[in-house]
Amino acid sequence: MSTFVRSIAGIGRRTLEGVSRMGYATRFFFAVLLRSGTAFQRFGLTIREIYFSGVLSLIIILVSGLFVGMVLALQGYETLQTYGSEEVLGVLVALSLVRELGPVVAALLFASRAGSAITAEIGLMKATEQLAAMEMMAVDPVARVVAPRFWAGVISMPLLAALFSAMGILGGYLVGVVLIGVDEGSFWSQMQAKVDFEEDILNGVIKSVVFGIAVTAIALFEGYDAPPTAEGVSGATTRTVVTSSLAILALDFVLTAFMFRGIS
Amino acid sequence: MNRAMLDLWVGIFVVAGIGALMFLALKVGSMNTVDAKESYQVTALFENIGGLKARAPVKSAGVVVGRVSSISFDDKTYEAEVTFNLDKRYSFPTDTTASILTSGLLGEQYIGLEAGGESVKLKNGDRLKLTQSAVVLENLIGQFLYSKAQEGPEQEGTTNEVQ
């Protein structure tokens, strides 16, 4: 009986812990926003972080974008062929990349490539008491360390998503037109006729900005909140990838429901 | 890594990202939402719009001249009221006929405009009087079956004679 009671108490405790951690995360998020003046005044700090989270993620984003587009074209062609409408292949590839796969897959890759690195870095800074040392020197670690990384992530994410989509469309073109032999003219013209700048491309960019905010905020918070031990940092890194992937997919559903409701 | 290299790489990254966005905007998508400033609004009542949707193109002689902005139901005439924006560069006479057409057998539906002979041109807020509804495939099949059934017995007679 006592184990039963204890397990129920455990559920309650974990729920309370989760909710109060959520509150702490929200407080942390607003603290970052309020103290991001330094990130813009000393923009060199932010540029350095854009290099580490954005530029170094380029390879993985470009290569996976290319392959995702190629697979989309192959799979799409198989299905469209049975209806004799191969010429809408370009529309299929472009719309699925620009609306969904570009922002979502780029954000997932960004979370595992850059988010985990941010968490590990800040977690180790905390474990080796570098953050505490900064506070001793009257340097605000949130303004000096956290905020530049946050803005770097927010700036990098839409650019990475756009590059992912562009590479994917290029991959779709390579497989669809060059390899399979779909008519090039109808590939591009159908795409242009069906993809709208505001409805599709701009909404994709908005999505990727939201994902960028979510991923970097989660990564920074997990790093800042990590227990200052080797185990704590490794756990925080894992949590960053898991939580931000789930957050991306959940946010994607909400945003899609908002954005594309009026189309059909 | 020194500062200059860092700036260079971040610069390359930002330029490539903006380039990708430009590629998406210009090559993949098109700014085909007709700008409100450069267009005028015209409405038309249709008995049946079929599967016409907002943002569907308005074409004349096959050229896209505008886009459907909204569709609503008029409960006085029990007809569908379609509002569409036409490009300012093109003007049409007031007796223009608007009909709902389908591109291909199963393709998307669009509004086709056929100019009349009037010398007065359409202006913002005008309503087209001559409209032609969408062809509903079910009704068409129904009519076909009905007329087939009427001529049915006669045909049976002819086949009997052949036999």
Interface residues (C-beta under 8 A of the other chain):
Chain A: G44 I47 R48 I50 Y51 G54 V55 L58 A94 V98 S156 P158 L159 L160 A162 L163 S165 A166 M167 I169 W188 M191 Q192 A193 V195 D196 F197 E198 E199 D200 I201 V205 G262 I263 S264
Chain B: M1 R3 L6 D7 W9 V10 I12 F13 V14 A16 G17 I18 G19 A20 L21 F23 L24 A25 K27 V28 G29 S30 M31 N32 T33 K53 A54 R55
